[in-house]
Amino acid sequence: MAMQLTSSDSVPRRPVREGVTITPLRMDGGAGTFLMHYAPGSRSPAHVHPHGEEIYVISGEGRLDDLPIRTGDFIYTPPGDSHTLYAATEVVIHVTLPGPVVVTE
């Protein structure tokens, strides 16, 4: 397979909920890589990661449940864990998922 280049500027943001959007960079059956943008004061829906998750905080400050996060942080979520992201400022994260997420709210 050849390398694949995706410019995030060329991919439309899709709304997730008020104040939260997703920019899919490479997705296949619920697995993949994407950017998520959070407006200040917004939050993700509560969800569980049956296959785990990796997050890199590109910019902003907030928390995953009670865990404070900020620019430059890397967070590994083991399979089966759940959380909600709360944005204190504008937050942009890079997410890699090995499998689909289950929304629990």
ABEGO torsion letter per residue (X at the ends): XBBBBBBAAABBBBBABBGBBBBBABBBGGBEBBBBBBBBGBBBBBBBBAAEBBBBBABEBBBBEABBBBBGBBBBBBBGBBBBBBBABBBBBBBBBABBBBBAX
